[in-house]
Amino acid sequence: MPCRLLILDDHLMLTQSLARLLAEQSDLRVLGQFGSGNALLAWLHAASEAPADVLLLDLHLPPPDGLTLLPLLRRQWPSLRVLVFSTAATPELMKNLEAAGASGFVPKSADAAELLTAIRVVHAGKRMFPQVWQSVAQPLDGVLPPLHHLSPREREIVGLVRAGLTTREMADRLSLSEFTVSTHRRNIMHKLKLHNVAALVQFAHEHGLS
């Protein structure tokens, strides 16, 4: 049975792009897209007892925001797993999200493969926080990799990842192809010995790349 998904984000273009991406996956099905927490709550109240499996939730919303919604969703729809999809990625935030009832976290700078993996992991009943927490709070060997390993272009791309831009948005801004940007991102991760975008965002924060 496909994973039934809901998307809550007040950026219409983003929700439409996500819906198109998810529609291409045979094991995923988008049931609804919402631009506000109130719209989501109205839909859930009108739906069945277990209307969906996973909610993709942005935190920065018109009231009620994501952190306000999380405890309410956990109480009233405990079977609905919430995967937070946001630009912020700090240990304190993730601790608060986990305590509030979220099942996982993916930064908006993640690529499509990372997001799809996170959705499937959360749908399977697992949590994403231990892996993300380790990557953000405890960099490899306790020391962040040296900045001089990166070229000026690679440093620029790291800053754009921290800013939450997608690969396509980076390509447009830098007048490069998406393939070239993706290649740069793979090279950056290899040079820095990092394993996911959350760790790269932390690297950018620690080194002032923006």
Backbone as CSV, one residue per row, in Angstrom:
resi,resn,N_x,N_y,N_z,CA_x,CA_y,CA_z,C_x,C_y,C_z
1,MET,0.845,-1.189,0.000,0.000,0.000,0.000,0.883,1.243,0.000
2,PRO,0.630,2.215,-0.881,1.481,3.409,-0.947,1.437,4.217,0.348
3,CYS,2.514,4.904,0.620,2.553,5.840,1.740,1.717,7.065,1.377
4,ARG,0.732,7.396,2.219,-0.150,8.534,1.969,0.446,9.781,2.609
5,LEU,0.664,10.809,1.791,1.414,11.989,2.223,0.566,13.247,2.223
6,LEU,0.890,14.138,3.171,0.362,15.501,3.199,1.551,16.454,3.203
7,ILE,1.387,17.626,2.582,2.448,18.628,2.532,1.916,19.932,3.106
8,LEU,2.619,20.478,4.098,2.237,21.763,4.676,3.408,22.738,4.557
9,ASP,3.258,23.705,3.667,4.277,24.736,3.454,3.575,25.928,2.813
10,ASP,3.901,27.138,3.250,3.198,28.303,2.715,3.816,28.835,1.424
11,HIS,4.797,28.127,0.875,5.370,28.496,-0.418,4.759,27.589,-1.489
12,LEU,3.831,28.121,-2.263,3.063,27.331,-3.211,3.945,26.648,-4.243
13,MET,4.949,27.362,-4.745,5.821,26.780,-5.765,6.553,25.554,-5.219
14,LEU,6.978,25.633,-3.957,7.673,24.499,-3.347,6.737,23.306,-3.200
15,THR,5.520,23.540,-2.709,4.609,22.411,-2.521,4.244,21.768,-3.852
16,GLN,4.092,22.576,-4.894,3.782,22.024,-6.209,4.945,21.195,-6.749
17,SER,6.174,21.684,-6.542,7.359,20.942,-6.994,7.496,19.632,-6.230
18,LEU,7.268,19.683,-4.921,7.338,18.468,-4.117,6.284,17.459,-4.562
19,ALA,5.080,17.950,-4.814,4.002,17.051,-5.235,4.340,16.361,-6.542
20,ARG,4.962,17.099,-7.478,5.357,16.482,-8.750,6.418,15.419,-8.532
21,LEU,7.399,15.728,-7.686,8.448,14.754,-7.390,7.865,13.493,-6.765
22,LEU,7.002,13.660,-5.799,6.446,12.514,-5.083,5.511,11.703,-5.965
23,ALA,4.827,12.365,-6.892,3.909,11.662,-7.790,4.636,10.700,-8.713
24,GLU,5.933,10.918,-8.898,6.718,10.035,-9.759,7.108,8.735,-9.056
25,GLN,6.851,8.654,-7.754,7.244,7.477,-6.976,6.039,6.547,-6.829
26,SER,6.200,5.311,-7.236,5.074,4.376,-7.224,4.608,4.028,-5.814
27,ASP,5.482,4.198,-4.815,5.119,3.825,-3.453,4.679,5.018,-2.603
28,LEU,4.537,6.195,-3.231,4.131,7.400,-2.503,2.908,8.008,-3.174
29,ARG,2.022,8.574,-2.363,0.808,9.195,-2.902,0.478,10.453,-2.102
30,VAL,0.433,11.601,-2.758,0.107,12.865,-2.100,-1.408,13.026,-2.048
31,LEU,-1.924,13.153,-0.817,-3.365,13.317,-0.636,-3.780,14.782,-0.549
32,GLY,-2.869,15.640,-0.087,-3.251,17.037,0.082,-2.058,17.945,0.246
33,GLN,-2.213,19.193,-0.218,-1.210,20.236,-0.075,-1.875,21.425,0.618
34,PHE,-1.193,21.983,1.624,-1.802,23.032,2.430,-0.818,24.187,2.631
35,GLY,-1.361,25.401,2.672,-0.534,26.589,2.845,-0.572,27.157,4.242
36,SER,-1.384,26.579,5.123,-1.460,27.061,6.508,-1.830,25.919,7.436
37,GLY,-1.478,26.096,8.702,-1.832,25.085,9.681,-3.327,24.941,9.858
38,ASN,-4.057,26.037,9.784,-5.509,25.974,9.941,-6.161,25.177,8.811
39,ALA,-5.638,25.329,7.587,-6.181,24.564,6.458,-5.938,23.072,6.658
40,LEU,-4.745,22.726,7.140,-4.450,21.315,7.416,-5.378,20.766,8.490
41,LEU,-5.535,21.504,9.588,-6.374,21.030,10.691,-7.819,20.842,10.248
42,ALA,-8.322,21.753,9.430,-9.691,21.615,8.938,-9.837,20.347,8.106
43,TRP,-8.841,20.049,7.282,-8.894,18.835,6.448,-8.841,17.587,7.320
44,LEU,-7.956,17.593,8.313,-7.818,16.424,9.184,-9.103,16.172,9.977
45,HIS,-9.724,17.224,10.465,-10.958,17.056,11.238,-12.078,16.485,10.369
46,ALA,-12.056,16.836,9.087,-13.114,16.359,8.189,-12.832,14.974,7.620
47,ALA,-11.602,14.502,7.789,-11.195,13.226,7.199,-11.461,12.079,8.166
48,SER,-11.008,10.903,7.769,-11.192,9.718,8.592,-10.226,9.721,9.774
49,GLU,-10.322,8.685,10.598,-9.503,8.618,11.813,-8.020,8.586,11.500
50,ALA,-7.605,7.875,10.453,-6.201,7.787,10.054,-6.092,8.215,8.592
51,PRO,-6.213,9.521,8.320,-6.333,9.989,6.937,-5.047,9.920,6.126
52,ALA,-3.899,9.877,6.780,-2.626,9.883,6.054,-1.555,9.229,6.913
53,ASP,-0.419,8.943,6.290,0.679,8.277,6.998,1.778,9.242,7.426
54,VAL,2.167,10.153,6.518,3.295,11.051,6.784,2.928,12.472,6.364
55,LEU,3.281,13.425,7.221,3.116,14.846,6.921,4.487,15.474,6.756
56,LEU,4.716,16.149,5.617,5.905,16.980,5.433,5.569,18.363,5.964
57,LEU,6.259,18.795,6.994,5.894,20.009,7.718,7.012,21.047,7.687
58,ASP,6.704,22.229,7.159,7.603,23.371,7.296,7.341,24.007,8.657
59,LEU,8.370,24.609,9.247,8.201,25.228,10.565,7.743,26.670,10.473
60,HIS,8.191,27.380,9.447,7.943,28.815,9.340,6.637,29.051,8.589
61,LEU,5.559,29.147,9.363,4.213,29.262,8.811,3.481,30.418,9.490
62,PRO,2.443,30.939,8.834,1.548,31.855,9.553,0.958,31.117,10.753
63,PRO,0.687,31.799,11.850,0.149,31.112,13.032,-1.058,30.240,12.686
64,PRO,-1.065,29.002,13.234,-0.068,28.381,14.102,1.137,27.859,13.321
65,ASP,2.347,28.087,13.863,3.547,27.626,13.175,3.781,26.139,13.442
66,GLY,4.852,25.616,12.830,5.103,24.184,12.913,5.299,23.658,14.314
67,LEU,6.053,24.385,15.138,6.303,23.931,16.507,5.025,23.946,17.341
68,THR,4.131,24.854,17.032,2.839,24.885,17.734,1.953,23.724,17.310
69,LEU,2.008,23.373,16.032,1.167,22.295,15.505,1.587,20.914,16.005
70,LEU,2.876,20.715,16.173,3.379,19.363,16.455,2.704,18.691,17.656
71,PRO,2.647,19.319,18.829,1.990,18.636,19.964,0.515,18.347,19.705
72,LEU,-0.159,19.263,19.007,-1.569,19.053,18.692,-1.755,17.858,17.771
73,LEU,-0.930,17.756,16.756,-1.011,16.623,15.833,-0.717,15.316,16.558
74,ARG,0.233,15.348,17.442,0.599,14.130,18.172,-0.547,13.644,19.049
75,ARG,-1.258,14.595,19.677,-2.374,14.216,20.560,-3.578,13.718,19.772
76,GLN,-3.942,14.438,18.716,-5.194,14.132,18.029,-5.040,13.099,16.911
77,TRP,-3.879,13.036,16.277,-3.659,12.067,15.196,-2.326,11.360,15.443
78,PRO,-2.262,10.532,16.468,-0.983,9.911,16.859,-0.383,9.009,15.789
79,SER,-1.193,8.499,14.873,-0.647,7.621,13.832,-0.021,8.395,12.677
80,LEU,-0.242,9.709,12.631,0.327,10.541,11.572,1.773,10.887,11.932
81,ARG,2.698,10.394,11.146,4.114,10.669,11.402,4.493,11.986,10.734
82,VAL,5.226,12.810,11.456,5.569,14.145,10.962,7.061,14.216,10.648
83,LEU,7.360,14.519,9.386,8.734,14.722,8.934,8.910,16.219,8.701
84,VAL,9.707,16.853,9.536,9.932,18.292,9.416,10.880,18.551,8.258
85,PHE,10.488,19.483,7.400,11.250,19.821,6.193,11.456,21.326,6.230
86,SER,12.641,21.751,6.741,12.821,23.169,7.024,14.253,23.592,6.747
87,THR,14.493,24.919,6.810,15.833,25.441,6.522,16.748,25.372,7.736
88,ALA,16.208,25.427,8.916,17.034,25.442,10.123,17.525,24.041,10.454
89,ALA,18.724,23.973,11.076,19.264,22.664,11.471,20.247,22.855,12.608
90,THR,19.738,22.941,13.837,20.598,23.090,15.009,20.263,22.003,16.015
91,PRO,21.215,21.616,16.848,20.934,20.596,17.864,19.774,20.980,18.773
92,GLU,19.698,22.260,19.171,18.614,22.696,20.051,17.257,22.541,19.377
93,LEU,17.190,22.941,18.093,15.927,22.811,17.365,15.507,21.351,17.266
94,MET,16.430,20.477,16.917,16.071,19.072,16.763,15.637,18.444,18.071
95,LYS,16.259,18.878,19.173,15.822,18.390,20.480,14.376,18.808,20.744
96,ASN,14.053,20.060,20.400,12.687,20.548,20.598,11.697,19.828,19.689
97,LEU,12.098,19.573,18.452,11.210,18.884,17.511,10.915,17.466,17.973
98,GLU,11.944,16.787,18.413,11.754,15.404,18.872,10.853,15.369,20.094
99,ALA,11.068,16.317,21.019,10.236,16.366,22.223,8.790,16.692,21.890
100,ALA,8.587,17.464,20.820,7.235,17.868,20.431,6.492,16.800,19.648
101,GLY,7.200,15.744,19.233,6.523,14.635,18.580,6.865,14.396,17.127
102,ALA,7.845,15.118,16.575,8.248,14.872,15.188,8.941,13.523,15.069
103,SER,8.822,12.913,13.906,9.461,11.617,13.656,10.791,11.754,12.931
104,GLY,11.048,12.916,12.344,12.297,13.095,11.613,12.467,14.515,11.143
105,PHE,13.642,14.773,10.600,13.989,16.109,10.127,14.840,15.998,8.870
106,VAL,14.497,16.806,7.855,15.304,16.902,6.634,15.450,18.390,6.300
107,PRO,16.679,18.886,6.108,16.827,20.292,5.724,16.365,20.516,4.292
108,LYS,15.890,21.715,4.004,15.421,22.013,2.657,16.553,22.024,1.637
109,SER,17.776,22.050,2.115,18.917,21.974,1.204,19.219,20.551,0.768
110,ALA,18.495,19.566,1.308,18.713,18.168,0.913,18.299,17.966,-0.538
111,ASP,18.931,16.978,-1.176,18.521,16.674,-2.548,17.332,15.717,-2.527
112,ALA,16.790,15.447,-3.713,15.575,14.655,-3.815,15.757,13.257,-3.222
113,ALA,16.904,12.651,-3.459,17.139,11.294,-2.966,17.109,11.244,-1.442
114,GLU,17.699,12.250,-0.797,17.700,12.296,0.666,16.285,12.459,1.213
115,LEU,15.507,13.325,0.576,14.139,13.529,1.037,13.312,12.257,0.878
116,LEU,13.421,11.602,-0.259,12.650,10.380,-0.487,13.041,9.290,0.503
117,THR,14.333,9.178,0.769,14.791,8.195,1.754,14.207,8.491,3.122
118,ALA,14.217,9.773,3.510,13.683,10.157,4.821,12.199,9.824,4.931
119,ILE,11.445,10.098,3.885,10.009,9.780,3.902,9.799,8.293,4.116
120,ARG,10.555,7.479,3.395,10.367,6.022,3.496,10.809,5.492,4.857
121,VAL,11.871,6.056,5.409,12.339,5.637,6.734,11.292,5.960,7.794
122,VAL,10.769,7.182,7.751,9.756,7.590,8.729,8.483,6.772,8.560
123,HIS,8.087,6.518,7.324,6.886,5.705,7.077,7.047,4.296,7.634
124,ALA,8.273,3.796,7.628,8.540,2.451,8.144,8.553,2.402,9.669
125,GLY,8.321,3.545,10.314,8.248,3.566,11.765,9.549,3.900,12.450
126,LYS,10.543,4.305,11.697,11.839,4.641,12.280,11.962,6.164,12.422
127,ARG,12.978,6.582,13.156,13.192,8.002,13.396,14.497,8.447,12.747
128,MET,14.536,9.694,12.323,15.716,10.216,11.634,16.647,11.005,12.540
129,PHE,16.228,11.315,13.740,17.002,12.218,14.577,18.368,11.732,15.004
130,PRO,18.543,10.470,15.399,19.881,10.062,15.857,20.965,10.323,14.824
131,GLN,20.696,10.004,13.557,21.687,10.190,12.510,21.959,11.663,12.263
132,VAL,20.904,12.462,12.181,21.078,13.892,11.943,21.768,14.552,13.125
133,TRP,21.338,14.190,14.342,21.929,14.778,15.539,23.427,14.521,15.582
134,GLN,23.820,13.304,15.293,25.236,12.956,15.323,26.019,13.782,14.316
135,SER,25.427,13.971,13.137,26.119,14.707,12.090,26.265,16.171,12.433
136,VAL,25.239,16.744,13.104,25.289,18.172,13.402,26.062,18.455,14.672
137,ALA,25.797,17.667,15.710,26.373,17.973,17.012,27.798,17.459,17.159
138,GLN,28.162,16.406,16.413,29.466,15.798,16.566,30.106,15.597,15.200
139,PRO,30.780,16.615,14.677,31.455,16.468,13.388,32.480,15.343,13.425
140,LEU,32.815,14.835,12.258,33.715,13.696,12.125,34.998,13.905,12.920
141,ASP,35.309,12.942,13.800,36.502,12.971,14.646,36.532,14.164,15.582
142,GLY,35.386,14.855,15.755,35.325,15.983,16.661,35.934,17.253,16.101
143,VAL,36.429,17.236,14.862,37.082,18.404,14.270,36.501,18.644,12.889
144,LEU,36.102,19.873,12.600,35.586,20.171,11.277,36.703,20.168,10.254
145,PRO,36.468,19.656,9.052,37.496,19.585,8.027,37.980,20.974,7.628
146,PRO,39.233,21.107,7.190,39.795,22.422,6.876,39.141,23.053,5.655
147,LEU,38.919,24.352,5.761,38.250,25.087,4.698,39.100,25.186,3.439
148,HIS,40.420,25.162,3.591,41.275,25.377,2.415,41.212,24.219,1.416
149,HIS,40.530,23.133,1.765,40.360,22.036,0.814,39.404,22.407,-0.320
150,LEU,38.620,23.454,-0.115,37.588,23.812,-1.086,38.047,24.946,-1.998
151,SER,37.628,24.868,-3.260,37.887,25.946,-4.210,36.919,27.103,-3.927
152,PRO,37.189,28.299,-4.468,36.251,29.420,-4.280,34.832,29.073,-4.734
153,ARG,34.696,28.375,-5.851,33.366,27.997,-6.331,32.691,27.039,-5.362
154,GLU,33.452,26.086,-4.827,32.882,25.137,-3.884,32.450,25.829,-2.594
155,ARG,33.239,26.816,-2.147,32.839,27.570,-0.952,31.537,28.320,-1.210
156,GLU,31.409,28.863,-2.411,30.189,29.575,-2.768,28.983,28.640,-2.725
157,ILE,29.153,27.433,-3.229,28.053,26.462,-3.246,27.698,26.029,-1.824
158,VAL,28.696,25.855,-0.964,28.413,25.511,0.427,27.560,26.598,1.075
159,GLY,27.881,27.858,0.782,27.087,28.956,1.320,25.656,28.926,0.837
160,LEU,25.469,28.539,-0.417,24.113,28.452,-0.967,23.338,27.275,-0.378
161,VAL,24.047,26.180,-0.100,23.407,25.050,0.590,22.914,25.502,1.961
162,ARG,23.764,26.246,2.669,23.367,26.748,3.993,22.141,27.655,3.893
163,ALA,22.051,28.418,2.797,20.926,29.333,2.605,19.642,28.610,2.218
164,GLY,19.745,27.301,1.948,18.553,26.515,1.659,18.172,26.436,0.198
165,LEU,19.073,26.846,-0.716,18.747,26.789,-2.133,18.784,25.354,-2.649
166,THR,17.926,25.051,-3.585,17.938,23.747,-4.234,19.025,23.728,-5.308
167,THR,19.300,22.535,-5.836,20.299,22.421,-6.896,19.913,23.268,-8.101
168,ARG,18.644,23.257,-8.455,18.194,24.057,-9.607,18.368,25.550,-9.344
169,GLU,18.038,25.995,-8.137,18.188,27.414,-7.800,19.653,27.832,-7.814
170,MET,20.532,26.955,-7.337,21.972,27.250,-7.397,22.432,27.358,-8.841
171,ALA,21.980,26.431,-9.674,22.375,26.445,-11.084,21.949,27.751,-11.752
172,ASP,20.730,28.198,-11.466,20.249,29.452,-12.044,21.073,30.633,-11.555
173,ARG,21.369,30.667,-10.270,22.101,31.803,-9.703,23.535,31.861,-10.207
174,LEU,24.153,30.694,-10.381,25.566,30.652,-10.766,25.762,30.498,-12.270
175,SER,24.656,30.431,-13.027,24.718,30.231,-14.489,25.471,28.947,-14.836
176,LEU,25.144,27.893,-14.102,25.725,26.572,-14.333,24.599,25.591,-14.620
177,SER,24.944,24.418,-15.132,23.952,23.368,-15.307,23.709,22.679,-13.960
178,GLU,22.544,22.053,-13.825,22.256,21.307,-12.598,23.244,20.159,-12.413
179,PHE,23.673,19.558,-13.514,24.655,18.467,-13.429,25.961,18.979,-12.826
180,THR,26.409,20.167,-13.265,27.660,20.727,-12.748,27.545,21.031,-11.263
181,VAL,26.403,21.595,-10.848,26.209,21.887,-9.436,26.196,20.594,-8.620
182,SER,25.517,19.581,-9.126,25.470,18.290,-8.424,26.860,17.683,-8.298
183,THR,27.674,17.827,-9.341,29.045,17.319,-9.303,29.849,18.053,-8.248
184,HIS,29.711,19.379,-8.204,30.390,20.158,-7.170,29.981,19.690,-5.776
185,ARG,28.692,19.451,-5.584,28.213,19.040,-4.265,28.795,17.687,-3.863
186,ARG,28.859,16.752,-4.802,29.461,15.444,-4.494,30.941,15.604,-4.136
187,ASN,31.641,16.441,-4.894,33.064,16.657,-4.621,33.277,17.297,-3.248
188,ILE,32.402,18.240,-2.908,32.499,18.903,-1.609,32.337,17.891,-0.477
189,MET,31.318,17.047,-0.576,31.081,16.059,0.473,32.262,15.098,0.602
190,HIS,32.841,14.734,-0.554,33.991,13.828,-0.533,35.207,14.498,0.105
191,LYS,35.487,15.739,-0.278,36.643,16.440,0.268,36.537,16.635,1.778
192,LEU,35.334,16.950,2.243,35.143,17.254,3.656,34.842,16.014,4.492
193,LYS,34.694,14.862,3.802,34.386,13.611,4.495,33.092,13.734,5.312
194,LEU,32.096,14.378,4.710,30.785,14.518,5.331,29.812,13.595,4.617
195,HIS,28.744,13.217,5.326,27.860,12.177,4.794,26.436,12.636,4.530
196,ASN,26.075,13.832,4.943,24.739,14.335,4.612,24.726,15.853,4.677
197,VAL,23.619,16.420,4.238,23.521,17.869,4.106,23.522,18.562,5.464
198,ALA,22.954,17.931,6.483,22.933,18.549,7.802,24.345,18.839,8.298
199,ALA,25.268,17.897,8.077,26.655,18.106,8.477,27.297,19.225,7.657
200,LEU,26.932,19.316,6.371,27.477,20.376,5.529,26.974,21.747,5.966
201,VAL,25.706,21.819,6.352,25.153,23.085,6.857,25.888,23.521,8.120
202,GLN,26.181,22.569,9.005,26.921,22.888,10.222,28.331,23.369,9.881
203,PHE,28.971,22.731,8.911,30.300,23.162,8.472,30.247,24.613,7.986
204,ALA,29.238,24.936,7.174,29.092,26.295,6.656,28.887,27.296,7.776
205,HIS,28.069,26.900,8.775,27.827,27.791,9.904,29.116,28.047,10.695
206,GLU,29.853,26.996,10.959,31.067,27.127,11.762,32.123,27.962,11.045
207,HIS,32.126,27.948,9.709,33.151,28.665,8.950,32.649,29.960,8.335
208,GLY,31.436,30.349,8.690,30.925,31.639,8.235,30.653,31.719,6.756
209,LEU,30.328,30.598,6.123,30.037,30.587,4.690,28.555,30.866,4.487
210,SER,28.252,31.901,3.710,26.853,32.253,3.480,26.721,32.999,2.173
